[in-house]
């Protein structure tokens, strides 16, 4: 089968393309913006990438068009290919629907849902199962460094495990359910739940409804792994629950609960009052401890002991674009991170602060690129998100609200500039040896990382 994917460079659709290619299908695709690391992965798989959504792509004559949620019905001419598909009555489906029908059928699906930490937790769980010899398939919204690819089919045995990052964003312009409703997991992690995606959800309660749709799909023999600290998730379960529930992160130990303790680079896994394993690893932050506890509880549903999971996590290398050091010039380090929600930004800055000496400066550089941030829904939270940074630099380009006004409470700690070139010019003036420049975006950020490193070398 020849499938042509619209929106192929998104993390989900790019992973789907890799799975389809591995399954023996011919795969081509198009997108408006082609950028690493997904573009590099797709090109390495010899998947043809076409810039834009031109109607001439009908000439490829694929058997099926797979439509990403970047595609909308619009009257501004942005997606002529989609209009041509509809006019010609050609077959099309959504990415999650194709995945459900062609990859997930018959598998033991382990789905990781949550506002934050999905990618890291998915990568952790896949690595734990790999370390245990279960050869899981997986689809991660990033590139786990332990595997080097964002997706693979894994073992072909009946009920073989498949680990998937389960996004609550809608499926496609013709299917407004959350993506994860299609996955039918036997094991589901509900990691956390905050308000996000203001472009499609009016409030937190609407997202909670979608999470309960996911809960409804888990069988009675399945397991829900739930963050006990999240009131929103407790409300979701209160609507109805038909599966075993394994909680983690409880502030007071509960029967059957898992909890994190200890220093940032070591923590204990506990069940009741019995300590059963200790994790020694390189990751920092309580958020990563909680991610790990969720992964350990999910792996146990497949018979992997906490001791086995702890041993696997000691060798976990995280995901690209998670506090990834891109380079160092004259004692100035430049990092790349995917953070874009205010809570994620705060957590990322805090993680770097824990990693470096207290006297070293953090220069936080960010672009409010997600649909939620572009609308300005959470702009008031930005000073809180950035308070541990010594200086913050915001990209104003493409925003419909005034970032300078939003960051006013930060005073001289914050600067706002129009575009990547202006940001780099400001950073060249401010940066000095010993600084850590943290660039945060859920997109390519105009290649700021390499441009900045090049400018620092020239300086």
VOGU-702497 format. One line per 2 residues: number of its first residue (from 1); their letters; for each residue x negated, y, z negated of C-alpha. Coordinates in steps of 0.1 Angstrom, whole numbers, plus 2048, in hexadecimal, padded with zeros to 3 digits. Layout:
N
NUM) a) X,Y,Z ~ ...
//
This chain:
459
1) xx) 800,800,800 ~ 7F4,823,808
3) xx) 7FF,83C,7ED ~ 7FA,862,7F0
5) xx) 7F9,874,7CF ~ 804,898,7CB
7) xx) 7F1,8A8,7AE ~ 7D5,88E,7AE
9) xx) 7BC,8A2,799 ~ 7D0,8A3,77A
11) xx) 7C2,88C,75F ~ 7E0,875,760
13) xx) 7E5,874,786 ~ 7BF,870,78C
15) xx) 7BF,852,774 ~ 7DD,844,786
17) xx) 7CA,848,7A7 ~ 7AD,834,799
19) xx) 7C4,818,78E ~ 7D5,816,7AF
21) xx) 7B3,815,7C1 ~ 7A7,7FA,7AA
23) xx) 7C7,7E6,7B1 ~ 7BF,7E6,7D6
25) xx) 7D5,802,7E3 ~ 7CA,81D,7FB
27) xx) 7CB,83E,7E8 ~ 7C9,862,7F5
29) xx) 7D4,881,7E3 ~ 7D7,8A7,7E2
31) xx) 7D6,8C3,7C9 ~ 7D3,8E8,7C7
33) xx) 7B4,8E8,7B1 ~ 79A,8CD,7B3
35) xx) 781,8CE,796 ~ 76B,8B6,781
37) xx) 76B,89F,770 ~ 789,890,782
39) xx) 77E,89A,7A5 ~ 75C,88A,7A0
41) xx) 76D,86A,794 ~ 785,869,7B2
43) xx) 769,870,7CB ~ 754,854,7BC
45) xx) 771,83D,7C4 ~ 772,849,7E8
47) xx) 795,858,7E3 ~ 79B,873,7FD
49) xx) 7A4,894,7ED ~ 7B7,8AF,800
51) xx) 7B8,8D3,7F5 ~ 7DC,8E1,7F3
53) xx) 7FF,8D3,7FA ~ 802,8D8,81F
55) xx) 81E,8C6,832 ~ 805,8B9,84C
57) xx) 7FC,89E,832 ~ 81B,88C,83E
59) xx) 805,881,85B ~ 7F2,86A,843
61) xx) 812,854,844 ~ 80F,845,821
63) xx) 827,82A,815 ~ 82F,83E,7F6
65) xx) 82A,861,7E8 ~ 823,863,7C3
67) xx) 82D,885,7B5 ~ 81B,896,798
69) xx) 82D,8AE,781 ~ 818,8CB,78E
71) xx) 830,8CA,7AD ~ 850,8DE,7AA
73) xx) 86D,8E8,7C0 ~ 866,90C,7C9
75) xx) 86E,925,7E3 ~ 84C,935,7E4
77) xx) 83C,91C,7FC ~ 824,90D,7E2
79) xx) 82E,8E9,7E9 ~ 837,8E5,80E
81) xx) 82C,8C0,80D ~ 847,8B9,7F4
83) xx) 862,8CB,808 ~ 857,8B7,827
85) xx) 85A,896,814 ~ 87D,89F,809
87) xx) 887,8AB,82C ~ 87B,88B,83C
89) xx) 88A,874,821 ~ 869,863,81A
91) xx) 864,84D,7FC ~ 856,85D,7DC
93) xx) 853,856,7B7 ~ 844,865,798
95) xx) 822,85B,78A ~ 82F,84C,76A
97) xx) 84A,838,77D ~ 830,82A,795
99) xx) 819,821,778 ~ 835,810,765
101) xx) 840,7FB,783 ~ 81D,7F2,791
103) xx) 805,7F1,773 ~ 817,7EF,751
105) xx) 830,7D3,758 ~ 829,7B5,743
107) xx) 80C,7C6,730 ~ 809,7CD,70A
109) xx) 80B,7F2,70D ~ 7FB,807,6F1
111) xx) 807,82B,6F5 ~ 7F7,849,6E3
113) xx) 80E,867,6DF ~ 809,888,6CD
115) xx) 803,8AD,6D3 ~ 7DE,8AA,6CB
117) xx) 7C4,88E,6CC ~ 7D5,878,6E6
119) xx) 7B6,875,6FC ~ 79D,86F,6E1
121) xx) 7B4,855,6CF ~ 7BB,843,6F0
123) xx) 796,841,6F7 ~ 78F,834,6D4
125) xx) 7AA,819,6D6 ~ 79E,80E,6F8
127) xx) 77A,80B,6EB ~ 785,7F8,6CC
129) xx) 798,7DE,6E2 ~ 77A,7DC,6FA
131) xx) 762,7D6,6DD ~ 779,7BB,6D1
133) xx) 777,7A9,6F3 ~ 79B,7B0,6FE
135) xx) 791,7C2,71F ~ 7AD,7DC,71D
137) xx) 7BA,7F0,73A ~ 7BD,815,733
139) xx) 7C7,837,740 ~ 7B7,854,72C
141) xx) 7BC,879,733 ~ 797,87E,735
143) xx) 777,869,73B ~ 76D,854,71C
145) xx) 748,853,71C ~ 747,82F,710
147) xx) 758,825,731 ~ 74E,841,74A
149) xx) 770,840,75B ~ 793,84D,750
151) xx) 7A6,82E,75A ~ 7A3,808,762
153) xx) 7BA,7EB,766 ~ 7A8,7D4,74D
155) xx) 7AF,7AF,748 ~ 7CA,79F,75E
157) xx) 7D6,785,744 ~ 7FB,786,73B
159) xx) 803,7A0,720 ~ 7DF,7AE,723
161) xx) 7DC,7CF,710 ~ 7DF,7F0,722
163) xx) 7D7,810,70E ~ 7E7,830,71C
165) xx) 7E7,855,712 ~ 80C,85C,70E
167) xx) 814,880,717 ~ 835,891,70D
169) xx) 834,8A9,72B ~ 850,8A2,744
171) xx) 84C,888,75F ~ 853,89B,780
173) xx) 86A,8B6,78E ~ 884,89B,794
175) xx) 880,889,772 ~ 87F,8A0,754
177) xx) 879,884,73A ~ 858,883,729
179) xx) 83E,86D,73B ~ 83B,856,71E
181) xx) 85F,84A,721 ~ 854,835,73F
183) xx) 839,821,72D ~ 84D,80A,717
185) xx) 831,804,6FD ~ 830,7E7,6E4
187) xx) 818,7FC,6CF ~ 81D,822,6CC
189) xx) 808,83B,6B9 ~ 81A,85B,6AF
191) xx) 7FB,870,6A6 ~ 80A,892,69F
193) xx) 825,8A9,6AC ~ 825,8CF,6AF
195) xx) 836,8E7,6C6 ~ 827,8E9,6E9
197) xx) 831,8EA,70E ~ 846,909,70A
199) xx) 84D,908,72F ~ 863,8E9,72C
201) xx) 86C,8E6,707 ~ 881,901,6F6
203) xx) 876,8F7,6D3 ~ 866,8DC,6BE
205) xx) 887,8C9,6BA ~ 889,8C3,6DF
207) xx) 866,8B3,6DE ~ 871,89E,6C0
209) xx) 88E,891,6D5 ~ 876,885,6F0
211) xx) 860,874,6D6 ~ 87F,862,6C9
213) xx) 886,856,6ED ~ 863,846,6EB
215) xx) 86A,836,6C9 ~ 88A,827,6D8
217) xx) 876,814,6F2 ~ 85F,802,6D9
219) xx) 86C,7DE,6D2 ~ 874,7D0,6B0
221) xx) 854,7BB,6B2 ~ 840,7DB,6BA
223) xx) 82E,7F3,6A4 ~ 830,819,69F
225) xx) 810,828,691 ~ 81B,849,682
227) xx) 808,867,672 ~ 817,869,64F
229) xx) 80D,88E,64C ~ 824,89A,668
231) xx) 847,8A4,65D ~ 852,8A6,681
233) xx) 84A,881,686 ~ 85D,878,667
235) xx) 87B,88A,675 ~ 876,876,695
237) xx) 877,855,682 ~ 895,860,66E
239) xx) 8A9,861,68E ~ 8A5,83B,690
241) xx) 889,822,690 ~ 88B,7FD,69B
243) xx) 866,7F2,698 ~ 84B,7ED,67E
245) xx) 83C,80E,672 ~ 818,811,668
247) xx) 810,833,659 ~ 7EE,843,656
249) xx) 7E0,863,647 ~ 7F6,862,628
251) xx) 7EA,87B,60D ~ 7F5,862,5F3
253) xx) 7ED,83E,5FA ~ 80B,82A,604
255) xx) 80F,805,609 ~ 803,7FC,62C
257) xx) 7F6,81F,632 ~ 7D3,829,640
259) xx) 7C0,847,633 ~ 7A0,859,63A
261) xx) 787,862,620 ~ 763,86D,61D
263) xx) 74A,882,630 ~ 74F,88D,654
265) xx) 739,872,662 ~ 746,855,64D
267) xx) 767,84B,63F ~ 779,82E,630
269) xx) 797,81B,63E ~ 7AE,812,622
271) xx) 7CD,7FB,61F ~ 7DF,801,5FF
273) xx) 7C4,802,5E4 ~ 7AC,7EB,5F7
275) xx) 78F,7F9,60B ~ 78B,7E3,62A
277) xx) 772,7F5,640 ~ 75B,813,643
279) xx) 755,826,663 ~ 733,836,66A
281) xx) 733,84B,689 ~ 728,86C,699
283) xx) 74A,87D,69C ~ 753,89A,686
285) xx) 773,8A7,676 ~ 791,898,664
287) xx) 7A6,89A,684 ~ 78E,87F,693
289) xx) 791,86A,673 ~ 7B7,86B,678
291) xx) 7B4,862,69C ~ 79E,845,693
293) xx) 7B6,839,678 ~ 7D2,838,692
295) xx) 7BD,825,6AA ~ 7B3,80C,68F
297) xx) 7D8,806,686 ~ 7E2,801,6AA
299) xx) 7C5,7E9,6B1 ~ 7CF,7D4,693
301) xx) 7F1,7CE,6A4 ~ 7DD,7BA,6BE
303) xx) 7CA,7A7,6A3 ~ 7AB,7BD,6A1
305) xx) 7A0,7C0,67D ~ 797,7E2,66E
307) xx) 773,7D5,669 ~ 771,7CE,68F
309) xx) 77F,7F0,696 ~ 766,801,67F
311) xx) 74A,7F0,690 ~ 757,7FB,6B2
313) xx) 75B,820,6A7 ~ 737,821,69C
315) xx) 72F,820,6C1 ~ 74A,837,6CE
317) xx) 73D,853,6E4 ~ 75D,868,6E7
319) xx) 76B,877,707 ~ 75C,890,720
321) xx) 767,8B4,719 ~ 76A,8AE,6F4
323) xx) 74F,8C4,6E5 ~ 73A,8B9,702
325) xx) 718,8CA,703 ~ 713,8D5,727
327) xx) 6F0,8E4,723 ~ 6D8,8FA,70F
329) xx) 6C4,918,71B ~ 6AC,92B,705
331) xx) 6BB,91D,6E5 ~ 6DF,925,6F0
333) xx) 6F6,906,6F3 ~ 714,906,709
335) xx) 731,8EE,702 ~ 750,8E3,715
337) xx) 771,8DA,704 ~ 794,8D3,70F
339) xx) 7A5,8E6,6F2 ~ 7C2,8FD,6FD
341) xx) 7DD,8FB,6E2 ~ 7D5,912,6C4
343) xx) 7D3,8F5,6AC ~ 7BB,8E2,6C3
345) xx) 7A6,902,6C7 ~ 7A3,906,6A1
347) xx) 79A,8E1,69D ~ 780,8E3,6B7
349) xx) 76F,902,6A9 ~ 770,8F2,687
351) xx) 760,8D3,694 ~ 744,8E7,6A3
353) xx) 740,8FB,683 ~ 73C,8DB,66F
355) xx) 722,8CF,688 ~ 70B,8ED,687
357) xx) 6F8,901,66D ~ 70E,91B,65B
359) xx) 6F7,937,667 ~ 6FA,92E,68C
361) xx) 714,941,6A0 ~ 731,933,6B4
363) xx) 73C,947,6D2 ~ 75F,93A,6DB
365) xx) 769,93F,700 ~ 78C,935,70A
367) xx) 7A6,939,724 ~ 7CB,936,71B
369) xx) 7D2,920,73A ~ 7ED,908,72F
371) xx) 811,911,739 ~ 819,917,714
373) xx) 7FC,92E,70F ~ 802,941,730
375) xx) 824,94A,723 ~ 815,958,703
377) xx) 82B,942,6ED ~ 80E,93B,6D5
379) xx) 7F9,95A,6DA ~ 7FF,965,6B5
381) xx) 7ED,945,6AA ~ 7CD,94D,6BC
383) xx) 7BC,962,6A1 ~ 7C2,944,689
385) xx) 7B5,92C,6A2 ~ 795,93F,6A8
387) xx) 78D,94B,684 ~ 76F,934,67F
389) xx) 75E,942,69F ~ 746,95E,69B
391) xx) 750,96E,6BC ~ 76C,965,6D4
393) xx) 770,96D,6F9 ~ 792,969,70B
395) xx) 798,967,730 ~ 7B6,97F,737
397) xx) 7B8,975,75C ~ 7DA,966,765
399) xx) 7EC,96F,744 ~ 80D,981,743
401) xx) 806,98E,720 ~ 7EC,9A4,710
403) xx) 7D0,98F,700 ~ 7C0,9AE,6F2
405) xx) 7DF,9B6,6DD ~ 7E2,991,6D2
407) xx) 7BE,990,6C6 ~ 7BF,9B3,6B6
409) xx) 7BE,9A3,692 ~ 79C,996,69A
411) xx) 78D,9B8,6A0 ~ 76A,9B8,6AD
413) xx) 769,992,6AB ~ 77D,98F,6CB
415) xx) 778,99B,6EF ~ 78F,998,70D
417) xx) 782,998,731 ~ 792,993,753
419) xx) 784,975,764 ~ 766,95D,760
421) xx) 74C,975,76E ~ 755,990,755
423) xx) 754,976,739 ~ 731,96B,743
425) xx) 725,98E,744 ~ 732,994,721
427) xx) 723,973,714 ~ 701,97C,723
429) xx) 701,99C,70E ~ 70C,98B,6EE
431) xx) 6FB,969,6EE ~ 6D9,964,6DC
433) xx) 6C4,946,6D4 ~ 6D4,92F,6BB
435) xx) 6F8,936,6C7 ~ 711,91C,6D1
437) xx) 728,927,6ED ~ 749,912,6ED
439) xx) 75D,914,70D ~ 781,908,709
441) xx) 79A,901,724 ~ 7B1,8E6,731
443) xx) 7A5,8ED,755 ~ 784,8F3,766
445) xx) 780,916,758 ~ 772,922,779
447) xx) 752,90E,774 ~ 748,925,758
449) xx) 731,90C,747 ~ 718,908,764
451) xx) 71C,92C,76E ~ 713,937,74B
453) xx) 6F6,91F,748 ~ 6E8,92C,769
455) xx) 6EC,950,75E ~ 6DB,949,73D
457) xx) 6BD,939,750 ~ 6BB,957,766
459) x) 6BC,96E,748
//
